[in-house]
Amino acid sequence: MATAALHLLDIDKDGIALVTLNRPAALNSINRALRLELLALWPELDERKDVKVIVITGAGDKAFCTGADLKERSTRSTEEMVHDRHYLTSKSTNALASVSKPVIAAIKGYCMAGGFEMVLQCDISIAADNAIFSLPECTHGFFPGGGACQRLPKLVGYQLAKELIFTGRRWDAQEAKALGLVNKIVPAGKVMDEAMTMARKIASYPSIGIIQAKRALNQSMEVGLSAGLKFDVEAWVGCMHSDEWKEKLGGFVRKERKS
């Protein structure tokens, strides 16, 4: 019997790459094999000229992703887990955020631990009204080491980030929206439609502007205002050298001459 693919990939004519975490029986938790697949997939999609936007979701209706596969981890020695943390898991804490193209998360059901840390690496998040979030690691005797301790305070402030992490409590889609952790809430049956509609709208624009805007926005999380404004100049100049911008400018001029 053939083994089911750990992730599914579909690229449509509009340049939308839909990545589906495909372990529904395990609530789309990430085992070592899936982590390796994703680490190879993100740069591959970033390099493909036929991909303009990436959408990530989880198979089934129960979960987007519940983080690391703890059943698998329970079979591994401390030495093996420490090795993986240094040489494998640590690579995934910024791999998705480093993709130059926009990434949209389409979230249904449980989005927990490393699954939520994956969402924190995405650019836009669409949540179903049944979405449930949490960072429960501290309740198990460790902590969310996949980026939440660094990214979450920048989004919700340090005190609230500490509360969410220290208590491991759950929060629903409405609270996530109020905290600015998701962009939209829609009925569960509409999540993919909403995510794909937004993805197609973004994909319809010249890629260079979107990519450079993302670079500049990401830079704002890393540096102060003066350094960020200097970076904006270089990113803006990058747009000026693009054929896409030149074509758009030419279109504006031609339209103006006709009017």
Secondary structure, 3 states (H helix, E strand, C coil): CCCCCCEEEEECCCCEEEEEECCHHHCCCECHHHHHHHHHHHHHHHHCCCCCEEEEEECCCCEEECCECHHHHCCCCHHHHHHHHHHHHHHHCCCCCCCCCCEEEEECCEEECHHHHHHHCCCEEEEECCCEEECCHHHHCCCCCCCHHHHHHHHHCHHHHHHHHHHCCEEEHHHHHHCCCCCEEECHHHHHHHHHHHHHHHHCCCHHHHHHHHHHHHHHCCCCHHHHHHHHHHHHHHHHCCHHHHHHHHHHHHHHHHC
